[in-house]
Amino acid sequence: MPTGETGLGIAPANRISLAAINTWVDQVQYAASTLRSLMNSLIAQGWQGIEFWNRERGHYSDRVLRAIANGYVAPPTDFTAARLERCDFNTLRQTYISLTAKEIQASGLPINQAYLDQALRSQIEHLPSQYLNLSHQRDAFLELVRLWFGLDEWEGVIAKLLPDPIDAIVEPASLDVALIRFVQQALPSYTGYPHQREALLRLVQRWHQLDTRETTILALKQGSFPASDLTALDSALIAFVQRLPRLYQGKGEQRNALVEGFRLWQHLDSRPDALVALGVNPDVFSGATPKLAEIANSTAQTDRALLDFVQRIPAIYTTADHQRDALIHLIQLWRNLPTQAQTIQSLFDDLRRLETARRDSPDVPLPPIPVLLSDRTPDWTPETVQLHTPILPNGSFTWADATWGGIYLPENQRVVDAIAHMAELAQLARDCLSRPLSIVCWYCPADAVLPINPMFNHRHALGDAIVLYCDGLTGNQLYWFLNPWWTGGLGHFPDYPYLCYIDARYDRVRWRSLS
């Protein structure tokens, strides 16, 4: 190619000109489209799923590789596929098998993946009944349909599922019903074609918010998916707790809810024990001849201690099961709901509202409260970057923030553009938070040695990942605030409790246990 790089054997065909495939990126794009067209033609010829895929090795069969080596010319009506030139089968097979083996070894995946189809069936058959209309669940179902039919955009998925695509906007419930129906029908019609398998894998990956395809395959092997993961409710729990000081009116049932939540949080056996821990003498309320003045003083002291405890919860919440149970029980009593199951359902309703709340909506989560307060150019290029200037006009983040003070300057325009896009998203988070964010790590080359987060070095090398902190807030508080609406990658570090990770990928990915 003109750049001196070697292409992938993609040549002009149909309406695709030489200029359209003359770069490495174009070659990759049209190679994917051309191979998809080839696979569709093989299916139309009557090939069965088992003929495409070597399940014991987790890669394409020799018969498919031979079909690729023989070359392919797409039908004249296929404007997305180019011409695939012939190549030597033995060289193609040797290269492909070698690379596949290295990838499997590097990712820790089992060589024999014959288990995968059954594991996918077992994992997915229960998902329709667990669907709670959360955005990442809907995205997972949409991705399944998109890959199943070989579509490029979700707009095509909606048009496929609904007679009138406007219904998906006017009545979201109609889209959910259609998605659930399709998932229920997909498993019985699964025949093992590679695109079907990838669609099922993508569904599981998006549903559980896993980082990669390889992580998903390994999780399916280990069966490491929780039956009911209540950690998804943490953002809703903290959002509710942060509103309690404003909602509290000193009513008896409200006070009782807070006392019970405090009691369970502290592992106390009785209400009197909880009052003692709050610094209140319980005998004042149970004496034979109660004095109204003493009761009023003790009640006021109880309220102050309870509200002080409530205000500290977002910073001291460690996601321990007993803490989560205490908050769920507190909300159950506060909302006067008869069962824990109904309370959990109400919290999922809260979470759905948090995911779609506008910034001026009463449903938007309140910014976390800190425990302790303690002339630019029109277009940036690698040559015009100025460390002391904001990346965005009147923005909060400078090029010094993005480049470790200039240690790692962007190498090309793609990195510059990625940093600028990430700055827009980080600025939105900072504005919603209404507090400054401090950058620990932003752009750096892939071979840079970082003290944290080695798994995501590739995103830092792209320029669209940030490790940050906010004075006075924990990483957990930042995570819970961002989790409902942040559409890219989001994580936090148990070993570094004040750090939070964000990136600008298009997939919603969450992690809580890396160090």
Contacts in CASP RR format, 6 or more apart in sequence:
PFRMAT RR
TARGET T0000
AUTHOR 0000-0000-0000
METHOD contacts of the structure
MODEL  1
MPTGETGLGIAPANRISLAAINTWVDQVQYAASTLRSLMNSLIAQGWQGI
EFWNRERGHYSDRVLRAIANGYVAPPTDFTAARLERCDFNTLRQTYISLT
AKEIQASGLPINQAYLDQALRSQIEHLPSQYLNLSHQRDAFLELVRLWFG
LDEWEGVIAKLLPDPIDAIVEPASLDVALIRFVQQALPSYTGYPHQREAL
LRLVQRWHQLDTRETTILALKQGSFPASDLTALDSALIAFVQRLPRLYQG
KGEQRNALVEGFRLWQHLDSRPDALVALGVNPDVFSGATPKLAEIANSTA
QTDRALLDFVQRIPAIYTTADHQRDALIHLIQLWRNLPTQAQTIQSLFDD
LRRLETARRDSPDVPLPPIPVLLSDRTPDWTPETVQLHTPILPNGSFTWA
DATWGGIYLPENQRVVDAIAHMAELAQLARDCLSRPLSIVCWYCPADAVL
PINPMFNHRHALGDAIVLYCDGLTGNQLYWFLNPWWTGGLGHFPDYPYLC
YIDARYDRVRWRSLS
1 7 0 8 1.000
1 22 0 8 1.000
1 23 0 8 1.000
1 24 0 8 1.000
1 27 0 8 1.000
2 22 0 8 1.000
3 23 0 8 1.000
3 24 0 8 1.000
5 23 0 8 1.000
5 24 0 8 1.000
7 24 0 8 1.000
7 27 0 8 1.000
8 27 0 8 1.000
8 28 0 8 1.000
8 31 0 8 1.000
9 27 0 8 1.000
9 31 0 8 1.000
9 84 0 8 1.000
9 85 0 8 1.000
9 87 0 8 1.000
10 21 0 8 1.000
10 26 0 8 1.000
10 27 0 8 1.000
10 30 0 8 1.000
10 31 0 8 1.000
10 34 0 8 1.000
10 82 0 8 1.000
10 83 0 8 1.000
10 84 0 8 1.000
10 85 0 8 1.000
11 21 0 8 1.000
11 82 0 8 1.000
11 83 0 8 1.000
11 84 0 8 1.000
11 85 0 8 1.000
12 18 0 8 1.000
12 20 0 8 1.000
12 21 0 8 1.000
12 82 0 8 1.000
12 83 0 8 1.000
13 73 0 8 1.000
13 74 0 8 1.000
13 81 0 8 1.000
13 82 0 8 1.000
13 83 0 8 1.000
14 74 0 8 1.000
14 76 0 8 1.000
14 78 0 8 1.000
14 79 0 8 1.000
14 81 0 8 1.000
14 82 0 8 1.000
15 79 0 8 1.000
16 30 0 8 1.000
16 79 0 8 1.000
16 81 0 8 1.000
16 82 0 8 1.000
20 26 0 8 1.000
20 30 0 8 1.000
21 27 0 8 1.000
21 30 0 8 1.000
21 82 0 8 1.000
30 80 0 8 1.000
30 81 0 8 1.000
30 82 0 8 1.000
31 84 0 8 1.000
33 80 0 8 1.000
33 81 0 8 1.000
33 82 0 8 1.000
34 72 0 8 1.000
34 74 0 8 1.000
34 81 0 8 1.000
34 82 0 8 1.000
34 83 0 8 1.000
34 84 0 8 1.000
35 68 0 8 1.000
35 84 0 8 1.000
36 81 0 8 1.000
36 150 0 8 1.000
36 195 0 8 1.000
37 72 0 8 1.000
37 74 0 8 1.000
37 75 0 8 1.000
37 78 0 8 1.000
37 80 0 8 1.000
37 81 0 8 1.000
38 67 0 8 1.000
38 68 0 8 1.000
38 72 0 8 1.000
38 74 0 8 1.000
38 81 0 8 1.000
38 84 0 8 1.000
39 52 0 8 1.000
39 193 0 8 1.000
39 194 0 8 1.000
39 195 0 8 1.000
41 72 0 8 1.000
41 75 0 8 1.000
42 52 0 8 1.000
42 64 0 8 1.000
42 67 0 8 1.000
43 193 0 8 1.000
48 191 0 8 1.000
49 191 0 8 1.000
49 192 0 8 1.000
49 193 0 8 1.000
49 194 0 8 1.000
50 192 0 8 1.000
51 61 0 8 1.000
51 63 0 8 1.000
51 64 0 8 1.000
52 60 0 8 1.000
52 61 0 8 1.000
52 63 0 8 1.000
52 64 0 8 1.000
52 192 0 8 1.000
52 193 0 8 1.000
52 194 0 8 1.000
53 59 0 8 1.000
53 60 0 8 1.000
53 61 0 8 1.000
53 64 0 8 1.000
53 192 0 8 1.000
53 194 0 8 1.000
53 197 0 8 1.000
54 60 0 8 1.000
54 61 0 8 1.000
54 62 0 8 1.000
55 113 0 8 1.000
55 114 0 8 1.000
55 116 0 8 1.000
55 117 0 8 1.000
56 112 0 8 1.000
56 113 0 8 1.000
56 114 0 8 1.000
57 100 0 8 1.000
57 111 0 8 1.000
57 112 0 8 1.000
57 113 0 8 1.000
58 100 0 8 1.000
58 104 0 8 1.000
58 111 0 8 1.000
58 113 0 8 1.000
58 116 0 8 1.000
59 96 0 8 1.000
59 97 0 8 1.000
59 100 0 8 1.000
60 96 0 8 1.000
60 194 0 8 1.000
62 93 0 8 1.000
65 89 0 8 1.000
65 92 0 8 1.000
65 93 0 8 1.000
65 96 0 8 1.000
66 89 0 8 1.000
68 84 0 8 1.000
68 87 0 8 1.000
68 92 0 8 1.000
69 86 0 8 1.000
69 87 0 8 1.000
69 88 0 8 1.000
69 89 0 8 1.000
69 92 0 8 1.000
69 93 0 8 1.000
70 86 0 8 1.000
70 89 0 8 1.000
71 84 0 8 1.000
71 85 0 8 1.000
71 86 0 8 1.000
71 87 0 8 1.000
72 83 0 8 1.000
72 84 0 8 1.000
73 83 0 8 1.000
73 84 0 8 1.000
74 81 0 8 1.000
74 82 0 8 1.000
74 83 0 8 1.000
101 111 0 8 1.000
103 214 0 8 1.000
104 110 0 8 1.000
104 111 0 8 1.000
107 212 0 8 1.000
107 214 0 8 1.000
107 218 0 8 1.000
108 214 0 8 1.000
108 218 0 8 1.000
109 214 0 8 1.000
109 217 0 8 1.000
109 218 0 8 1.000
109 221 0 8 1.000
110 221 0 8 1.000
113 217 0 8 1.000
115 220 0 8 1.000
115 221 0 8 1.000
116 197 0 8 1.000
116 217 0 8 1.000
116 220 0 8 1.000
117 190 0 8 1.000
117 192 0 8 1.000
117 197 0 8 1.000
119 220 0 8 1.000
119 221 0 8 1.000
119 223 0 8 1.000
120 197 0 8 1.000
120 200 0 8 1.000
120 201 0 8 1.000
120 204 0 8 1.000
120 220 0 8 1.000
121 187 0 8 1.000
121 190 0 8 1.000
123 204 0 8 1.000
123 220 0 8 1.000
123 225 0 8 1.000
124 183 0 8 1.000
124 186 0 8 1.000
124 187 0 8 1.000
124 200 0 8 1.000
124 203 0 8 1.000
124 204 0 8 1.000
125 187 0 8 1.000
127 137 0 8 1.000
127 183 0 8 1.000
127 203 0 8 1.000
127 207 0 8 1.000
128 180 0 8 1.000
128 183 0 8 1.000
128 184 0 8 1.000
131 137 0 8 1.000
131 141 0 8 1.000
131 176 0 8 1.000
131 180 0 8 1.000
132 348 0 8 1.000
132 352 0 8 1.000
133 172 0 8 1.000
133 176 0 8 1.000
133 352 0 8 1.000
134 232 0 8 1.000
134 348 0 8 1.000
134 351 0 8 1.000
134 352 0 8 1.000
134 355 0 8 1.000
135 352 0 8 1.000
135 355 0 8 1.000
135 356 0 8 1.000
135 508 0 8 1.000
136 206 0 8 1.000
136 207 0 8 1.000
136 209 0 8 1.000
136 508 0 8 1.000
137 207 0 8 1.000
138 175 0 8 1.000
138 176 0 8 1.000
138 179 0 8 1.000
139 206 0 8 1.000
139 508 0 8 1.000
140 202 0 8 1.000
140 203 0 8 1.000
140 204 0 8 1.000
140 205 0 8 1.000
140 206 0 8 1.000
140 207 0 8 1.000
141 179 0 8 1.000
141 180 0 8 1.000
141 182 0 8 1.000
141 183 0 8 1.000
141 203 0 8 1.000
142 154 0 8 1.000
142 157 0 8 1.000
142 179 0 8 1.000
143 199 0 8 1.000
143 202 0 8 1.000
143 203 0 8 1.000
143 206 0 8 1.000
144 182 0 8 1.000
144 183 0 8 1.000
144 186 0 8 1.000
144 199 0 8 1.000
144 200 0 8 1.000
144 202 0 8 1.000
144 203 0 8 1.000
145 151 0 8 1.000
145 157 0 8 1.000
145 160 0 8 1.000
145 161 0 8 1.000
145 179 0 8 1.000
145 182 0 8 1.000
145 199 0 8 1.000
146 152 0 8 1.000
146 153 0 8 1.000
146 154 0 8 1.000
146 156 0 8 1.000
146 157 0 8 1.000
146 199 0 8 1.000
147 195 0 8 1.000
147 198 0 8 1.000
147 199 0 8 1.000
147 202 0 8 1.000
148 186 0 8 1.000
148 195 0 8 1.000
148 196 0 8 1.000
148 199 0 8 1.000
149 157 0 8 1.000
149 160 0 8 1.000
150 195 0 8 1.000
151 157 0 8 1.000
151 160 0 8 1.000
155 165 0 8 1.000
156 165 0 8 1.000
158 165 0 8 1.000
158 168 0 8 1.000
158 175 0 8 1.000
159 165 0 8 1.000
161 175 0 8 1.000
161 178 0 8 1.000
161 179 0 8 1.000
161 182 0 8 1.000
162 168 0 8 1.000
162 174 0 8 1.000
162 175 0 8 1.000
162 178 0 8 1.000
167 174 0 8 1.000
167 175 0 8 1.000
168 174 0 8 1.000
168 175 0 8 1.000
183 203 0 8 1.000
186 196 0 8 1.000
186 199 0 8 1.000
186 200 0 8 1.000
190 196 0 8 1.000
190 200 0 8 1.000
201 213 0 8 1.000
201 216 0 8 1.000
201 217 0 8 1.000
202 213 0 8 1.000
204 210 0 8 1.000
204 216 0 8 1.000
204 219 0 8 1.000
204 220 0 8 1.000
205 212 0 8 1.000
205 213 0 8 1.000
205 215 0 8 1.000
205 216 0 8 1.000
205 507 0 8 1.000
206 507 0 8 1.000
206 508 0 8 1.000
208 216 0 8 1.000
208 219 0 8 1.000
208 225 0 8 1.000
209 508 0 8 1.000
209 509 0 8 1.000
209 510 0 8 1.000
210 216 0 8 1.000
210 219 0 8 1.000
210 509 0 8 1.000
211 455 0 8 1.000
211 509 0 8 1.000
211 511 0 8 1.000
219 225 0 8 1.000
230 324 0 8 1.000
230 328 0 8 1.000
230 344 0 8 1.000
231 319 0 8 1.000
231 324 0 8 1.000
231 512 0 8 1.000
232 348 0 8 1.000
232 351 0 8 1.000
233 324 0 8 1.000
233 328 0 8 1.000
233 344 0 8 1.000
233 347 0 8 1.000
233 348 0 8 1.000
233 351 0 8 1.000
234 317 0 8 1.000
234 319 0 8 1.000
234 324 0 8 1.000
234 480 0 8 1.000
234 483 0 8 1.000
235 351 0 8 1.000
235 354 0 8 1.000
235 365 0 8 1.000
235 480 0 8 1.000
235 481 0 8 1.000
235 483 0 8 1.000
235 484 0 8 1.000
236 347 0 8 1.000
236 348 0 8 1.000
236 350 0 8 1.000
236 351 0 8 1.000
236 354 0 8 1.000
236 484 0 8 1.000
237 317 0 8 1.000
237 324 0 8 1.000
237 327 0 8 1.000
237 328 0 8 1.000
237 331 0 8 1.000
237 347 0 8 1.000
238 313 0 8 1.000
238 314 0 8 1.000
238 317 0 8 1.000
238 365 0 8 1.000
238 477 0 8 1.000
238 480 0 8 1.000
238 481 0 8 1.000
239 350 0 8 1.000
239 354 0 8 1.000
239 365 0 8 1.000
239 366 0 8 1.000
239 480 0 8 1.000
239 484 0 8 1.000
240 327 0 8 1.000
240 331 0 8 1.000
240 347 0 8 1.000
240 350 0 8 1.000
241 310 0 8 1.000
241 313 0 8 1.000
241 314 0 8 1.000
241 327 0 8 1.000
242 314 0 8 1.000
242 365 0 8 1.000
242 366 0 8 1.000
242 368 0 8 1.000
242 369 0 8 1.000
243 366 0 8 1.000
244 258 0 8 1.000
244 307 0 8 1.000
244 310 0 8 1.000
245 307 0 8 1.000
245 310 0 8 1.000
245 311 0 8 1.000
247 254 0 8 1.000
248 254 0 8 1.000
248 258 0 8 1.000
248 303 0 8 1.000
248 307 0 8 1.000
250 303 0 8 1.000
253 333 0 8 1.000
253 334 0 8 1.000
253 336 0 8 1.000
254 334 0 8 1.000
255 299 0 8 1.000
255 302 0 8 1.000
255 303 0 8 1.000
255 306 0 8 1.000
256 333 0 8 1.000
257 330 0 8 1.000
257 331 0 8 1.000
257 333 0 8 1.000
257 334 0 8 1.000
258 306 0 8 1.000
258 309 0 8 1.000
258 310 0 8 1.000
258 330 0 8 1.000
259 271 0 8 1.000
259 274 0 8 1.000
259 275 0 8 1.000
259 278 0 8 1.000
259 302 0 8 1.000
259 306 0 8 1.000
260 271 0 8 1.000
260 274 0 8 1.000
260 329 0 8 1.000
260 330 0 8 1.000
260 333 0 8 1.000
261 326 0 8 1.000
261 327 0 8 1.000
261 329 0 8 1.000
261 330 0 8 1.000
261 333 0 8 1.000
262 268 0 8 1.000
262 274 0 8 1.000
262 277 0 8 1.000
262 278 0 8 1.000
262 306 0 8 1.000
262 309 0 8 1.000
262 326 0 8 1.000
263 270 0 8 1.000
263 271 0 8 1.000
263 273 0 8 1.000
263 274 0 8 1.000
263 326 0 8 1.000
264 322 0 8 1.000
264 325 0 8 1.000
264 326 0 8 1.000
264 329 0 8 1.000
264 330 0 8 1.000
265 309 0 8 1.000
265 322 0 8 1.000
265 323 0 8 1.000
265 326 0 8 1.000
265 327 0 8 1.000
266 274 0 8 1.000
266 277 0 8 1.000
267 322 0 8 1.000
268 274 0 8 1.000
268 277 0 8 1.000
271 282 0 8 1.000
272 282 0 8 1.000
275 281 0 8 1.000
275 282 0 8 1.000
275 285 0 8 1.000
275 302 0 8 1.000
276 282 0 8 1.000
278 301 0 8 1.000
278 302 0 8 1.000
278 305 0 8 1.000
278 306 0 8 1.000
278 309 0 8 1.000
279 301 0 8 1.000
279 305 0 8 1.000
280 298 0 8 1.000
280 301 0 8 1.000
280 302 0 8 1.000
280 305 0 8 1.000
281 298 0 8 1.000
284 290 0 8 1.000
284 291 0 8 1.000
284 294 0 8 1.000
284 295 0 8 1.000
284 298 0 8 1.000
285 295 0 8 1.000
285 298 0 8 1.000
311 369 0 8 1.000
312 371 0 8 1.000
313 327 0 8 1.000
314 368 0 8 1.000
314 369 0 8 1.000
314 476 0 8 1.000
314 477 0 8 1.000
314 480 0 8 1.000
315 371 0 8 1.000
315 473 0 8 1.000
315 474 0 8 1.000
315 477 0 8 1.000
317 323 0 8 1.000
317 327 0 8 1.000
317 476 0 8 1.000
318 476 0 8 1.000
319 476 0 8 1.000
319 512 0 8 1.000
328 340 0 8 1.000
328 343 0 8 1.000
328 344 0 8 1.000
328 347 0 8 1.000
329 340 0 8 1.000
329 343 0 8 1.000
331 337 0 8 1.000
331 343 0 8 1.000
331 346 0 8 1.000
331 347 0 8 1.000
332 339 0 8 1.000
332 340 0 8 1.000
332 342 0 8 1.000
332 343 0 8 1.000
335 343 0 8 1.000
335 346 0 8 1.000
337 343 0 8 1.000
337 346 0 8 1.000
351 484 0 8 1.000
353 363 0 8 1.000
354 363 0 8 1.000
354 364 0 8 1.000
354 365 0 8 1.000
354 484 0 8 1.000
354 485 0 8 1.000
355 484 0 8 1.000
355 485 0 8 1.000
357 363 0 8 1.000
357 364 0 8 1.000
357 365 0 8 1.000
357 484 0 8 1.000
357 485 0 8 1.000
358 364 0 8 1.000
359 432 0 8 1.000
365 481 0 8 1.000
365 484 0 8 1.000
367 432 0 8 1.000
367 433 0 8 1.000
367 434 0 8 1.000
367 435 0 8 1.000
367 481 0 8 1.000
368 433 0 8 1.000
368 473 0 8 1.000
368 477 0 8 1.000
368 478 0 8 1.000
368 480 0 8 1.000
368 481 0 8 1.000
370 435 0 8 1.000
370 470 0 8 1.000
370 471 0 8 1.000
370 472 0 8 1.000
370 473 0 8 1.000
371 472 0 8 1.000
371 473 0 8 1.000
371 474 0 8 1.000
372 472 0 8 1.000
373 471 0 8 1.000
373 472 0 8 1.000
374 471 0 8 1.000
374 472 0 8 1.000
376 386 0 8 1.000
376 389 0 8 1.000
376 390 0 8 1.000
376 393 0 8 1.000
377 384 0 8 1.000
377 386 0 8 1.000
380 391 0 8 1.000
380 416 0 8 1.000
380 420 0 8 1.000
381 413 0 8 1.000
381 416 0 8 1.000
382 409 0 8 1.000
382 410 0 8 1.000
382 411 0 8 1.000
382 412 0 8 1.000
382 413 0 8 1.000
382 415 0 8 1.000
382 416 0 8 1.000
385 399 0 8 1.000
385 403 0 8 1.000
385 409 0 8 1.000
385 410 0 8 1.000
385 416 0 8 1.000
386 399 0 8 1.000
387 398 0 8 1.000
387 399 0 8 1.000
387 400 0 8 1.000
387 403 0 8 1.000
387 405 0 8 1.000
387 406 0 8 1.000
388 398 0 8 1.000
388 399 0 8 1.000
388 400 0 8 1.000
389 398 0 8 1.000
389 399 0 8 1.000
390 396 0 8 1.000
390 397 0 8 1.000
390 398 0 8 1.000
391 397 0 8 1.000
391 398 0 8 1.000
391 399 0 8 1.000
391 401 0 8 1.000
391 402 0 8 1.000
391 419 0 8 1.000
391 420 0 8 1.000
391 423 0 8 1.000
392 420 0 8 1.000
392 423 0 8 1.000
392 424 0 8 1.000
392 427 0 8 1.000
395 423 0 8 1.000
395 427 0 8 1.000
396 427 0 8 1.000
396 430 0 8 1.000
396 436 0 8 1.000
396 437 0 8 1.000
397 423 0 8 1.000
397 426 0 8 1.000
397 427 0 8 1.000
397 439 0 8 1.000
399 406 0 8 1.000
399 419 0 8 1.000
400 406 0 8 1.000
401 439 0 8 1.000
401 442 0 8 1.000
402 419 0 8 1.000
402 422 0 8 1.000
402 423 0 8 1.000
402 439 0 8 1.000
402 442 0 8 1.000
402 443 0 8 1.000
402 463 0 8 1.000
403 409 0 8 1.000
403 410 0 8 1.000
403 442 0 8 1.000
403 443 0 8 1.000
404 441 0 8 1.000
404 442 0 8 1.000
404 443 0 8 1.000
404 444 0 8 1.000
407 444 0 8 1.000
408 443 0 8 1.000
408 444 0 8 1.000
408 445 0 8 1.000
408 448 0 8 1.000
410 416 0 8 1.000
410 419 0 8 1.000
410 443 0 8 1.000
410 463 0 8 1.000
411 445 0 8 1.000
414 462 0 8 1.000
415 443 0 8 1.000
415 462 0 8 1.000
415 463 0 8 1.000
418 462 0 8 1.000
418 463 0 8 1.000
418 464 0 8 1.000
418 504 0 8 1.000
419 442 0 8 1.000
419 443 0 8 1.000
419 463 0 8 1.000
419 464 0 8 1.000
421 464 0 8 1.000
421 504 0 8 1.000
422 442 0 8 1.000
422 463 0 8 1.000
422 464 0 8 1.000
422 465 0 8 1.000
422 466 0 8 1.000
422 503 0 8 1.000
422 504 0 8 1.000
425 502 0 8 1.000
425 504 0 8 1.000
426 437 0 8 1.000
426 466 0 8 1.000
426 468 0 8 1.000
426 502 0 8 1.000
429 437 0 8 1.000
429 482 0 8 1.000
429 486 0 8 1.000
429 502 0 8 1.000
430 436 0 8 1.000
430 437 0 8 1.000
432 481 0 8 1.000
433 470 0 8 1.000
433 478 0 8 1.000
433 481 0 8 1.000
435 470 0 8 1.000
435 471 0 8 1.000
435 473 0 8 1.000
436 470 0 8 1.000
436 471 0 8 1.000
437 468 0 8 1.000
437 469 0 8 1.000
437 470 0 8 1.000
438 468 0 8 1.000
438 469 0 8 1.000
438 470 0 8 1.000
438 471 0 8 1.000
439 466 0 8 1.000
439 467 0 8 1.000
439 468 0 8 1.000
440 452 0 8 1.000
440 467 0 8 1.000
440 468 0 8 1.000
440 469 0 8 1.000
440 499 0 8 1.000
441 450 0 8 1.000
441 452 0 8 1.000
441 453 0 8 1.000
441 460 0 8 1.000
441 465 0 8 1.000
441 466 0 8 1.000
441 467 0 8 1.000
442 460 0 8 1.000
442 463 0 8 1.000
442 465 0 8 1.000
442 466 0 8 1.000
442 467 0 8 1.000
443 460 0 8 1.000
443 461 0 8 1.000
443 463 0 8 1.000
444 450 0 8 1.000
444 457 0 8 1.000
444 460 0 8 1.000
444 461 0 8 1.000
445 461 0 8 1.000
446 457 0 8 1.000
446 458 0 8 1.000
446 460 0 8 1.000
446 461 0 8 1.000
448 457 0 8 1.000
448 460 0 8 1.000
448 461 0 8 1.000
450 457 0 8 1.000
450 460 0 8 1.000
452 467 0 8 1.000
452 493 0 8 1.000
452 496 0 8 1.000
452 499 0 8 1.000
453 460 0 8 1.000
453 467 0 8 1.000
453 493 0 8 1.000
453 501 0 8 1.000
453 514 0 8 1.000
455 514 0 8 1.000
456 465 0 8 1.000
456 501 0 8 1.000
456 503 0 8 1.000
459 465 0 8 1.000
459 503 0 8 1.000
459 505 0 8 1.000
464 503 0 8 1.000
464 504 0 8 1.000
464 505 0 8 1.000
465 501 0 8 1.000
465 502 0 8 1.000
465 503 0 8 1.000
465 504 0 8 1.000
466 501 0 8 1.000
466 502 0 8 1.000
466 503 0 8 1.000
467 499 0 8 1.000
467 500 0 8 1.000
467 501 0 8 1.000
468 478 0 8 1.000
468 499 0 8 1.000
468 500 0 8 1.000
468 501 0 8 1.000
468 502 0 8 1.000
469 475 0 8 1.000
469 478 0 8 1.000
469 498 0 8 1.000
469 499 0 8 1.000
469 500 0 8 1.000
470 477 0 8 1.000
470 478 0 8 1.000
470 500 0 8 1.000
473 498 0 8 1.000
474 497 0 8 1.000
474 498 0 8 1.000
475 492 0 8 1.000
475 493 0 8 1.000
475 497 0 8 1.000
475 498 0 8 1.000
475 499 0 8 1.000
475 500 0 8 1.000
476 492 0 8 1.000
476 497 0 8 1.000
478 492 0 8 1.000
478 500 0 8 1.000
479 490 0 8 1.000
479 491 0 8 1.000
479 492 0 8 1.000
479 500 0 8 1.000
479 512 0 8 1.000
482 490 0 8 1.000
482 500 0 8 1.000
482 502 0 8 1.000
483 490 0 8 1.000
483 510 0 8 1.000
486 502 0 8 1.000
486 508 0 8 1.000
487 506 0 8 1.000
487 508 0 8 1.000
488 502 0 8 1.000
488 503 0 8 1.000
488 504 0 8 1.000
488 505 0 8 1.000
488 506 0 8 1.000
488 507 0 8 1.000
488 508 0 8 1.000
488 509 0 8 1.000
489 501 0 8 1.000
489 502 0 8 1.000
489 503 0 8 1.000
489 505 0 8 1.000
489 507 0 8 1.000
489 508 0 8 1.000
489 509 0 8 1.000
489 510 0 8 1.000
490 500 0 8 1.000
490 501 0 8 1.000
490 502 0 8 1.000
490 503 0 8 1.000
490 509 0 8 1.000
490 510 0 8 1.000
491 500 0 8 1.000
491 501 0 8 1.000
491 502 0 8 1.000
491 510 0 8 1.000
491 511 0 8 1.000
491 512 0 8 1.000
491 514 0 8 1.000
492 499 0 8 1.000
492 500 0 8 1.000
492 501 0 8 1.000
492 512 0 8 1.000
493 499 0 8 1.000
493 501 0 8 1.000
493 514 0 8 1.000
493 515 0 8 1.000
494 512 0 8 1.000
494 513 0 8 1.000
494 515 0 8 1.000
495 515 0 8 1.000
496 515 0 8 1.000
END
